[in-house]
Amino acid sequence: MNRKQIVGLVMLLGVAIAGGAYAVQLKLLDDDESETAITGDALTRASEVALAHTGGGRVTGTEVGDEESYYEVEVTLDDGRQIDVQLDESFHVVGSDSDDENDR
């Protein structure tokens, strides 16, 4: 191997390592275990608002500091559909979406 080939391989290896590290970091940031659940009085209030918005169901997940809003409450309806209700800091609904692709 000549010097140019060695330099090229070293650069390629560096890019591959950096890309792998970036992919691992993204996976860690997307991991559900890193989400902070709503607790205390905020959980009670957020659940009430979300269930009123969906017309019933049960709360099956919550998150503070969601990428779309301050609070996110996941509600599972009796028919199995899941709806993520987005709330602001004052517990006002700012959006919602269904996990069912046909409902979007």
KOLGU-4560 file (N, C-alpha, C; in nm, 3 decimals, padded with zeros to 5 digits):
<recs>
<n_xx: 00.084 n_yy: -00.119 n_zz: 00.000 ca_xx: 00.000 ca_yy: 00.000 ca_zz: 00.000 c_xx: 00.088 c_yy: 00.125 c_zz: 00.000 mol: A seq: 1 type: MET>
<n_xx: 00.042 n_yy: 00.223 n_zz: -00.075 ca_xx: 00.117 ca_yy: 00.348 ca_zz: -00.074 c_xx: 00.058 c_yy: 00.443 c_zz: 00.031 mol: A seq: 2 type: ASN>
<n_xx: 00.124 n_yy: 00.553 n_zz: 00.051 ca_xx: 00.085 ca_yy: 00.649 ca_zz: 00.154 c_xx: -00.057 c_yy: 00.702 c_zz: 00.134 mol: A seq: 3 type: ARG>
<n_xx: -00.097 n_yy: 00.733 n_zz: 00.011 ca_xx: -00.232 ca_yy: 00.785 ca_zz: -00.017 c_xx: -00.339 c_yy: 00.683 c_zz: 00.021 mol: A seq: 4 type: LYS>
<n_xx: -00.315 n_yy: 00.556 n_zz: -00.007 ca_xx: -00.411 ca_yy: 00.452 ca_zz: 00.027 c_xx: -00.426 c_yy: 00.438 c_zz: 00.178 mol: A seq: 5 type: GLN>
<n_xx: -00.315 n_yy: 00.445 n_zz: 00.249 ca_xx: -00.319 ca_yy: 00.433 ca_zz: 00.395 c_xx: -00.395 c_yy: 00.551 c_zz: 00.455 mol: A seq: 6 type: ILE>
<n_xx: -00.365 n_yy: 00.672 n_zz: 00.408 ca_xx: -00.434 ca_yy: 00.791 ca_zz: 00.457 c_xx: -00.584 c_yy: 00.781 c_zz: 00.427 mol: A seq: 7 type: VAL>
<n_xx: -00.618 n_yy: 00.734 n_zz: 00.308 ca_xx: -00.758 ca_yy: 00.718 ca_zz: 00.272 c_xx: -00.830 c_yy: 00.618 c_zz: 00.360 mol: A seq: 8 type: GLY>
<n_xx: -00.766 n_yy: 00.505 n_zz: 00.390 ca_xx: -00.826 ca_yy: 00.404 ca_zz: 00.477 c_xx: -00.844 c_yy: 00.456 c_zz: 00.619 mol: A seq: 9 type: LEU>
<n_xx: -00.745 n_yy: 00.529 n_zz: 00.669 ca_xx: -00.754 ca_yy: 00.586 ca_zz: 00.803 c_xx: -00.870 c_yy: 00.686 c_zz: 00.810 mol: A seq: 10 type: VAL>
<n_xx: -00.885 n_yy: 00.768 n_zz: 00.707 ca_xx: -00.995 ca_yy: 00.865 ca_zz: 00.704 c_xx: -01.130 c_yy: 00.793 c_zz: 00.698 mol: A seq: 11 type: MET>
<n_xx: -01.140 n_yy: 00.691 n_zz: 00.616 ca_xx: -01.262 ca_yy: 00.614 ca_zz: 00.604 c_xx: -01.298 c_yy: 00.547 c_zz: 00.736 mol: A seq: 12 type: LEU>
<n_xx: -01.199 n_yy: 00.492 n_zz: 00.804 ca_xx: -01.221 ca_yy: 00.431 ca_zz: 00.934 c_xx: -01.269 c_yy: 00.535 c_zz: 01.036 mol: A seq: 13 type: LEU>
<n_xx: -01.211 n_yy: 00.653 n_zz: 01.033 ca_xx: -01.254 ca_yy: 00.760 ca_zz: 01.124 c_xx: -01.398 c_yy: 00.800 c_zz: 01.100 mol: A seq: 14 type: GLY>
<n_xx: -01.437 n_yy: 00.811 n_zz: 00.974 ca_xx: -01.576 ca_yy: 00.845 ca_zz: 00.941 c_xx: -01.670 c_yy: 00.735 c_zz: 00.989 mol: A seq: 15 type: VAL>
<n_xx: -01.632 n_yy: 00.610 n_zz: 00.969 ca_xx: -01.716 ca_yy: 00.498 ca_zz: 01.011 c_xx: -01.734 c_yy: 00.496 c_zz: 01.163 mol: A seq: 16 type: ALA>
<n_xx: -01.627 n_yy: 00.521 n_zz: 01.237 ca_xx: -01.635 ca_yy: 00.523 ca_zz: 01.383 c_xx: -01.723 c_yy: 00.639 c_zz: 01.430 mol: A seq: 17 type: ILE>
<n_xx: -01.704 n_yy: 00.757 n_zz: 01.372 ca_xx: -01.785 ca_yy: 00.873 ca_zz: 01.409 c_xx: -01.932 c_yy: 00.849 c_zz: 01.378 mol: A seq: 18 type: ALA>
<n_xx: -01.961 n_yy: 00.790 n_zz: 01.263 ca_xx: -02.099 ca_yy: 00.760 ca_zz: 01.226 c_xx: -02.163 c_yy: 00.661 c_zz: 01.321 mol: A seq: 19 type: GLY>
<n_xx: -02.088 n_yy: 00.560 n_zz: 01.361 ca_xx: -02.140 ca_yy: 00.462 ca_zz: 01.456 c_xx: -02.168 c_yy: 00.525 c_zz: 01.592 mol: A seq: 20 type: GLY>
<n_xx: -02.079 n_yy: 00.611 n_zz: 01.637 ca_xx: -02.098 ca_yy: 00.679 ca_zz: 01.765 c_xx: -02.221 c_yy: 00.768 c_zz: 01.760 mol: A seq: 21 type: ALA>
<n_xx: -02.242 n_yy: 00.836 n_zz: 01.649 ca_xx: -02.359 ca_yy: 00.923 ca_zz: 01.633 c_xx: -02.487 c_yy: 00.840 c_zz: 01.636 mol: A seq: 22 type: TYR>
<n_xx: -02.488 n_yy: 00.726 n_zz: 01.569 ca_xx: -02.606 ca_yy: 00.639 ca_zz: 01.567 c_xx: -02.639 c_yy: 00.588 c_zz: 01.707 mol: A seq: 23 type: ALA>
<n_xx: -02.538 n_yy: 00.552 n_zz: 01.785 ca_xx: -02.559 ca_yy: 00.507 ca_zz: 01.922 c_xx: -02.616 c_yy: 00.621 c_zz: 02.005 mol: A seq: 24 type: VAL>
<n_xx: -02.565 n_yy: 00.741 n_zz: 01.988 ca_xx: -02.615 ca_yy: 00.856 ca_zz: 02.063 c_xx: -02.761 c_yy: 00.883 c_zz: 02.030 mol: A seq: 25 type: GLN>
<n_xx: -02.799 n_yy: 00.876 n_zz: 01.904 ca_xx: -02.938 ca_yy: 00.897 ca_zz: 01.866 c_xx: -03.028 c_yy: 00.791 c_zz: 01.927 mol: A seq: 26 type: LEU>
<n_xx: -02.984 n_yy: 00.667 n_zz: 01.930 ca_xx: -03.063 ca_yy: 00.560 ca_zz: 01.991 c_xx: -03.082 c_yy: 00.586 c_zz: 02.138 mol: A seq: 27 type: LYS>
<n_xx: -02.978 n_yy: 00.630 n_zz: 02.207 ca_xx: -02.989 ca_yy: 00.658 ca_zz: 02.349 c_xx: -03.085 c_yy: 00.774 c_zz: 02.375 mol: A seq: 28 type: LEU>
<n_xx: -03.083 n_yy: 00.875 n_zz: 02.291 ca_xx: -03.173 ca_yy: 00.988 ca_zz: 02.308 c_xx: -03.317 c_yy: 00.951 c_zz: 02.279 mol: A seq: 29 type: LEU>
<n_xx: -03.340 n_yy: 00.850 n_zz: 02.194 ca_xx: -03.474 ca_yy: 00.808 ca_zz: 02.157 c_xx: -03.528 c_yy: 00.700 c_zz: 02.248 mol: A seq: 30 type: ASP>
<n_xx: -03.449 n_yy: 00.653 n_zz: 02.342 ca_xx: -03.488 ca_yy: 00.542 ca_zz: 02.428 c_xx: -03.600 c_yy: 00.585 c_zz: 02.521 mol: A seq: 31 type: ASP>
<n_xx: -03.708 n_yy: 00.506 n_zz: 02.528 ca_xx: -03.822 ca_yy: 00.538 ca_zz: 02.612 c_xx: -03.786 c_yy: 00.548 c_zz: 02.760 mol: A seq: 32 type: ASP>
<n_xx: -03.680 n_yy: 00.478 n_zz: 02.802 ca_xx: -03.640 ca_yy: 00.482 ca_zz: 02.941 c_xx: -03.587 c_yy: 00.619 c_zz: 02.982 mol: A seq: 33 type: GLU>
<n_xx: -03.548 n_yy: 00.703 n_zz: 02.888 ca_xx: -03.494 ca_yy: 00.833 ca_zz: 02.920 c_xx: -03.604 c_yy: 00.938 c_zz: 02.936 mol: A seq: 34 type: SER>
<n_xx: -03.728 n_yy: 00.900 n_zz: 02.912 ca_xx: -03.839 ca_yy: 00.993 ca_zz: 02.925 c_xx: -03.874 c_yy: 01.011 c_zz: 03.072 mol: A seq: 35 type: GLU>
<n_xx: -03.911 n_yy: 01.133 n_zz: 03.108 ca_xx: -03.949 ca_yy: 01.164 ca_zz: 03.245 c_xx: -04.101 c_yy: 01.164 c_zz: 03.254 mol: A seq: 36 type: THR>
<n_xx: -04.156 n_yy: 01.078 n_zz: 03.340 ca_xx: -04.301 ca_yy: 01.067 ca_zz: 03.356 c_xx: -04.355 c_yy: 01.185 c_zz: 03.435 mol: A seq: 37 type: ALA>
<n_xx: -04.479 n_yy: 01.220 n_zz: 03.408 ca_xx: -04.548 ca_yy: 01.323 ca_zz: 03.486 c_xx: -04.582 c_yy: 01.262 c_zz: 03.622 mol: A seq: 38 type: ILE>
<n_xx: -04.569 n_yy: 01.339 n_zz: 03.729 ca_xx: -04.597 ca_yy: 01.289 ca_zz: 03.863 c_xx: -04.683 c_yy: 01.386 c_zz: 03.942 mol: A seq: 39 type: THR>
<n_xx: -04.734 n_yy: 01.341 n_zz: 04.055 ca_xx: -04.804 ca_yy: 01.424 ca_zz: 04.151 c_xx: -04.932 c_yy: 01.487 c_zz: 04.097 mol: A seq: 40 type: GLY>
<n_xx: -04.956 n_yy: 01.610 n_zz: 04.143 ca_xx: -05.077 ca_yy: 01.682 ca_zz: 04.102 c_xx: -05.080 c_yy: 01.708 c_zz: 03.952 mol: A seq: 41 type: ASP>
<n_xx: -04.962 n_yy: 01.727 n_zz: 03.892 ca_xx: -04.956 ca_yy: 01.749 ca_zz: 03.747 c_xx: -05.007 c_yy: 01.627 c_zz: 03.672 mol: A seq: 42 type: ALA>
<n_xx: -04.976 n_yy: 01.507 n_zz: 03.722 ca_xx: -05.025 ca_yy: 01.385 ca_zz: 03.660 c_xx: -05.176 c_yy: 01.377 c_zz: 03.667 mol: A seq: 43 type: LEU>
<n_xx: -05.232 n_yy: 01.410 n_zz: 03.783 ca_xx: -05.378 ca_yy: 01.408 ca_zz: 03.800 c_xx: -05.445 c_yy: 01.505 c_zz: 03.703 mol: A seq: 44 type: THR>
<n_xx: -05.395 n_yy: 01.627 n_zz: 03.697 ca_xx: -05.455 ca_yy: 01.731 ca_zz: 03.611 c_xx: -05.437 c_yy: 01.696 c_zz: 03.463 mol: A seq: 45 type: ARG>
<n_xx: -05.318 n_yy: 01.654 n_zz: 03.424 ca_xx: -05.292 ca_yy: 01.620 ca_zz: 03.284 c_xx: -05.379 c_yy: 01.502 c_zz: 03.240 mol: A seq: 46 type: ALA>
<n_xx: -05.395 n_yy: 01.404 n_zz: 03.327 ca_xx: -05.478 ca_yy: 01.288 ca_zz: 03.294 c_xx: -05.624 c_yy: 01.328 c_zz: 03.276 mol: A seq: 47 type: SER>
<n_xx: -05.675 n_yy: 01.412 n_zz: 03.365 ca_xx: -05.814 ca_yy: 01.459 ca_zz: 03.355 c_xx: -05.837 c_yy: 01.530 c_zz: 03.222 mol: A seq: 48 type: GLU>
<n_xx: -05.748 n_yy: 01.620 n_zz: 03.186 ca_xx: -05.762 ca_yy: 01.698 ca_zz: 03.063 c_xx: -05.754 c_yy: 01.607 c_zz: 02.940 mol: A seq: 49 type: VAL>
<n_xx: -05.658 n_yy: 01.516 n_zz: 02.941 ca_xx: -05.639 ca_yy: 01.426 ca_zz: 02.826 c_xx: -05.760 c_yy: 01.334 c_zz: 02.808 mol: A seq: 50 type: ALA>
<n_xx: -05.810 n_yy: 01.278 n_zz: 02.917 ca_xx: -05.926 ca_yy: 01.189 ca_zz: 02.908 c_xx: -06.052 c_yy: 01.264 c_zz: 02.864 mol: A seq: 51 type: LEU>
<n_xx: -06.066 n_yy: 01.388 n_zz: 02.908 ca_xx: -06.180 ca_yy: 01.470 ca_zz: 02.862 c_xx: -06.167 c_yy: 01.497 c_zz: 02.712 mol: A seq: 52 type: ALA>
<n_xx: -06.045 n_yy: 01.521 n_zz: 02.667 ca_xx: -06.021 ca_yy: 01.549 ca_zz: 02.525 c_xx: -06.053 c_yy: 01.427 c_zz: 02.437 mol: A seq: 53 type: HIS>
<n_xx: -06.017 n_yy: 01.308 n_zz: 02.485 ca_xx: -06.038 ca_yy: 01.187 ca_zz: 02.406 c_xx: -06.176 c_yy: 01.126 c_zz: 02.426 mol: A seq: 54 type: THR>
<n_xx: -06.250 n_yy: 01.174 n_zz: 02.525 ca_xx: -06.382 ca_yy: 01.118 ca_zz: 02.552 c_xx: -06.376 c_yy: 00.986 c_zz: 02.626 mol: A seq: 55 type: GLY>
<n_xx: -06.269 n_yy: 00.961 n_zz: 02.697 ca_xx: -06.256 ca_yy: 00.838 ca_zz: 02.775 c_xx: -06.129 c_yy: 00.764 c_zz: 02.743 mol: A seq: 56 type: GLY>
<n_xx: -06.124 n_yy: 00.640 n_zz: 02.790 ca_xx: -06.006 ca_yy: 00.558 ca_zz: 02.773 c_xx: -05.928 c_yy: 00.550 c_zz: 02.902 mol: A seq: 57 type: GLY>
<n_xx: -05.803 n_yy: 00.509 n_zz: 02.894 ca_xx: -05.719 ca_yy: 00.504 ca_zz: 03.013 c_xx: -05.579 c_yy: 00.556 c_zz: 02.979 mol: A seq: 58 type: ARG>
<n_xx: -05.519 n_yy: 00.622 n_zz: 03.074 ca_xx: -05.385 ca_yy: 00.677 ca_zz: 03.055 c_xx: -05.285 c_yy: 00.562 c_zz: 03.063 mol: A seq: 59 type: VAL>
<n_xx: -05.204 n_yy: 00.547 n_zz: 02.958 ca_xx: -05.107 ca_yy: 00.437 ca_zz: 02.952 c_xx: -04.963 c_yy: 00.486 c_zz: 02.943 mol: A seq: 60 type: THR>
<n_xx: -04.943 n_yy: 00.616 n_zz: 02.944 ca_xx: -04.808 ca_yy: 00.670 ca_zz: 02.943 c_xx: -04.811 c_yy: 00.821 c_zz: 02.953 mol: A seq: 61 type: GLY>
<n_xx: -04.707 n_yy: 00.877 n_zz: 03.013 ca_xx: -04.697 ca_yy: 01.023 ca_zz: 03.024 c_xx: -04.551 c_yy: 01.064 c_zz: 03.007 mol: A seq: 62 type: THR>
<n_xx: -04.532 n_yy: 01.191 n_zz: 02.973 ca_xx: -04.397 ca_yy: 01.243 ca_zz: 02.958 c_xx: -04.396 c_yy: 01.394 c_zz: 02.981 mol: A seq: 63 type: GLU>
<n_xx: -04.297 n_yy: 01.440 n_zz: 03.054 ca_xx: -04.272 ca_yy: 01.583 ca_zz: 03.072 c_xx: -04.162 c_yy: 01.622 c_zz: 02.973 mol: A seq: 64 type: VAL>
<n_xx: -04.178 n_yy: 01.734 n_zz: 02.908 ca_xx: -04.075 ca_yy: 01.783 ca_zz: 02.818 c_xx: -04.070 c_yy: 01.708 c_zz: 02.687 mol: A seq: 65 type: GLY>
<n_xx: -04.184 n_yy: 01.668 n_zz: 02.639 ca_xx: -04.192 ca_yy: 01.600 ca_zz: 02.509 c_xx: -04.145 c_yy: 01.696 c_zz: 02.401 mol: A seq: 66 type: ASP>
<n_xx: -04.097 n_yy: 01.640 n_zz: 02.290 ca_xx: -04.045 ca_yy: 01.725 ca_zz: 02.182 c_xx: -04.154 c_yy: 01.811 c_zz: 02.117 mol: A seq: 67 type: GLU>
<n_xx: -04.280 n_yy: 01.776 n_zz: 02.138 ca_xx: -04.390 ca_yy: 01.850 ca_zz: 02.075 c_xx: -04.462 c_yy: 01.944 c_zz: 02.171 mol: A seq: 68 type: GLU>
<n_xx: -04.447 n_yy: 01.924 n_zz: 02.301 ca_xx: -04.521 ca_yy: 02.004 ca_zz: 02.398 c_xx: -04.458 c_yy: 01.990 c_zz: 02.536 mol: A seq: 69 type: SER>
<n_xx: -04.516 n_yy: 02.059 n_zz: 02.632 ca_xx: -04.462 ca_yy: 02.050 ca_zz: 02.769 c_xx: -04.497 c_yy: 01.915 c_zz: 02.831 mol: A seq: 70 type: TYR>
<n_xx: -04.624 n_yy: 01.874 n_zz: 02.817 ca_xx: -04.669 ca_yy: 01.744 ca_zz: 02.865 c_xx: -04.723 c_yy: 01.662 c_zz: 02.749 mol: A seq: 71 type: TYR>
<n_xx: -04.703 n_yy: 01.530 n_zz: 02.756 ca_xx: -04.767 ca_yy: 01.439 ca_zz: 02.663 c_xx: -04.834 c_yy: 01.329 c_zz: 02.744 mol: A seq: 72 type: GLU>
<n_xx: -04.961 n_yy: 01.302 n_zz: 02.714 ca_xx: -05.034 ca_yy: 01.196 ca_zz: 02.781 c_xx: -05.081 c_yy: 01.098 c_zz: 02.675 mol: A seq: 73 type: VAL>
<n_xx: -05.041 n_yy: 00.973 n_zz: 02.689 ca_xx: -05.086 ca_yy: 00.869 ca_zz: 02.597 c_xx: -05.211 c_yy: 00.806 c_zz: 02.655 mol: A seq: 74 type: GLU>
<n_xx: -05.318 n_yy: 00.806 n_zz: 02.575 ca_xx: -05.446 ca_yy: 00.748 ca_zz: 02.616 c_xx: -05.476 c_yy: 00.631 c_zz: 02.524 mol: A seq: 75 type: VAL>
<n_xx: -05.510 n_yy: 00.516 n_zz: 02.584 ca_xx: -05.554 ca_yy: 00.401 ca_zz: 02.506 c_xx: -05.705 c_yy: 00.392 c_zz: 02.517 mol: A seq: 76 type: THR>
<n_xx: -05.770 n_yy: 00.397 n_zz: 02.402 ca_xx: -05.916 ca_yy: 00.391 ca_zz: 02.397 c_xx: -05.963 c_yy: 00.246 c_zz: 02.410 mol: A seq: 77 type: LEU>
<n_xx: -06.094 n_yy: 00.229 n_zz: 02.435 ca_xx: -06.150 ca_yy: 00.095 ca_zz: 02.451 c_xx: -06.130 c_yy: 00.007 c_zz: 02.328 mol: A seq: 78 type: ASP>
<n_xx: -06.122 n_yy: 00.069 n_zz: 02.210 ca_xx: -06.104 ca_yy: -00.009 ca_zz: 02.086 c_xx: -05.956 c_yy: -00.040 c_zz: 02.058 mol: A seq: 79 type: ASP>
<n_xx: -05.866 n_yy: 00.000 n_zz: 02.149 ca_xx: -05.725 ca_yy: -00.030 ca_zz: 02.135 c_xx: -05.641 c_yy: 00.080 c_zz: 02.071 mol: A seq: 80 type: GLY>
<n_xx: -05.706 n_yy: 00.179 n_zz: 02.011 ca_xx: -05.629 ca_yy: 00.289 ca_zz: 01.952 c_xx: -05.562 c_yy: 00.370 c_zz: 02.061 mol: A seq: 81 type: ARG>
<n_xx: -05.445 n_yy: 00.423 n_zz: 02.028 ca_xx: -05.373 ca_yy: 00.509 ca_zz: 02.121 c_xx: -05.368 c_yy: 00.651 c_zz: 02.066 mol: A seq: 82 type: GLN>
<n_xx: -05.394 n_yy: 00.746 n_zz: 02.154 ca_xx: -05.391 ca_yy: 00.887 ca_zz: 02.116 c_xx: -05.294 c_yy: 00.958 c_zz: 02.210 mol: A seq: 83 type: ILE>
<n_xx: -05.199 n_yy: 01.031 n_zz: 02.152 ca_xx: -05.107 ca_yy: 01.113 ca_zz: 02.229 c_xx: -05.165 c_yy: 01.253 c_zz: 02.235 mol: A seq: 84 type: ASP>
<n_xx: -05.195 n_yy: 01.298 n_zz: 02.356 ca_xx: -05.252 ca_yy: 01.432 ca_zz: 02.377 c_xx: -05.140 c_yy: 01.523 c_zz: 02.425 mol: A seq: 85 type: VAL>
<n_xx: -05.118 n_yy: 01.632 n_zz: 02.353 ca_xx: -05.013 ca_yy: 01.729 ca_zz: 02.385 c_xx: -05.074 c_yy: 01.844 c_zz: 02.465 mol: A seq: 86 type: GLN>
<n_xx: -05.010 n_yy: 01.877 n_zz: 02.578 ca_xx: -05.058 ca_yy: 01.984 ca_zz: 02.666 c_xx: -04.948 c_yy: 02.086 c_zz: 02.690 mol: A seq: 87 type: LEU>
<n_xx: -04.989 n_yy: 02.213 n_zz: 02.708 ca_xx: -04.891 ca_yy: 02.314 ca_zz: 02.744 c_xx: -04.874 c_yy: 02.316 c_zz: 02.897 mol: A seq: 88 type: ASP>
<n_xx: -04.794 n_yy: 02.407 n_zz: 02.949 ca_xx: -04.767 ca_yy: 02.412 ca_zz: 03.093 c_xx: -04.890 c_yy: 02.443 c_zz: 03.176 mol: A seq: 89 type: GLU>
<n_xx: -04.992 n_yy: 02.502 n_zz: 03.113 ca_xx: -05.117 ca_yy: 02.534 ca_zz: 03.184 c_xx: -05.223 c_yy: 02.427 c_zz: 03.163 mol: A seq: 90 type: SER>
<n_xx: -05.185 n_yy: 02.314 n_zz: 03.109 ca_xx: -05.273 ca_yy: 02.199 ca_zz: 03.085 c_xx: -05.380 c_yy: 02.226 c_zz: 02.980 mol: A seq: 91 type: PHE>
<n_xx: -05.349 n_yy: 02.311 n_zz: 02.885 ca_xx: -05.437 ca_yy: 02.333 ca_zz: 02.770 c_xx: -05.392 c_yy: 02.239 c_zz: 02.658 mol: A seq: 92 type: HIS>
<n_xx: -05.489 n_yy: 02.177 n_zz: 02.589 ca_xx: -05.457 ca_yy: 02.089 ca_zz: 02.478 c_xx: -05.402 c_yy: 02.173 c_zz: 02.363 mol: A seq: 93 type: VAL>
<n_xx: -05.284 n_yy: 02.136 n_zz: 02.314 ca_xx: -05.223 ca_yy: 02.207 ca_zz: 02.202 c_xx: -05.213 c_yy: 02.116 c_zz: 02.078 mol: A seq: 94 type: VAL>
<n_xx: -05.255 n_yy: 01.992 n_zz: 02.094 ca_xx: -05.254 ca_yy: 01.901 ca_zz: 01.980 c_xx: -05.275 c_yy: 01.758 c_zz: 02.026 mol: A seq: 95 type: GLY>
<n_xx: -05.304 n_yy: 01.672 n_zz: 01.931 ca_xx: -05.316 ca_yy: 01.530 ca_zz: 01.959 c_xx: -05.299 c_yy: 01.454 c_zz: 01.829 mol: A seq: 96 type: SER>
<n_xx: -05.251 n_yy: 01.330 n_zz: 01.841 ca_xx: -05.243 ca_yy: 01.246 ca_zz: 01.722 c_xx: -05.259 c_yy: 01.101 c_zz: 01.764 mol: A seq: 97 type: ASP>
<n_xx: -05.308 n_yy: 01.024 n_zz: 01.670 ca_xx: -05.335 ca_yy: 00.883 ca_zz: 01.692 c_xx: -05.216 c_yy: 00.802 c_zz: 01.643 mol: A seq: 98 type: SER>
<n_xx: -05.187 n_yy: 00.693 n_zz: 01.713 ca_xx: -05.081 ca_yy: 00.602 ca_zz: 01.668 c_xx: -05.126 c_yy: 00.516 c_zz: 01.552 mol: A seq: 99 type: ASP>
<n_xx: -05.255 n_yy: 00.521 n_zz: 01.520 ca_xx: -05.309 ca_yy: 00.444 ca_zz: 01.407 c_xx: -05.286 c_yy: 00.524 c_zz: 01.280 mol: A seq: 100 type: ASP>
<n_xx: -05.209 n_yy: 00.470 n_zz: 01.186 ca_xx: -05.175 ca_yy: 00.539 ca_zz: 01.062 c_xx: -05.300 c_yy: 00.582 c_zz: 00.983 mol: A seq: 101 type: GLU>
<n_xx: -05.409 n_yy: 00.506 n_zz: 00.994 ca_xx: -05.529 ca_yy: 00.539 ca_zz: 00.918 c_xx: -05.602 c_yy: 00.661 c_zz: 00.973 mol: A seq: 102 type: ASN>
<n_xx: -05.573 n_yy: 00.697 n_zz: 01.097 ca_xx: -05.642 ca_yy: 00.811 ca_zz: 01.159 c_xx: -05.573 c_yy: 00.943 c_zz: 01.133 mol: A seq: 103 type: ASP>
<n_xx: -05.454 n_yy: 00.942 n_zz: 01.075 ca_xx: -05.378 ca_yy: 01.066 ca_zz: 01.056 c_xx: -05.423 c_yy: 01.139 c_zz: 00.934 mol: A seq: 104 type: ARG>
</recs>
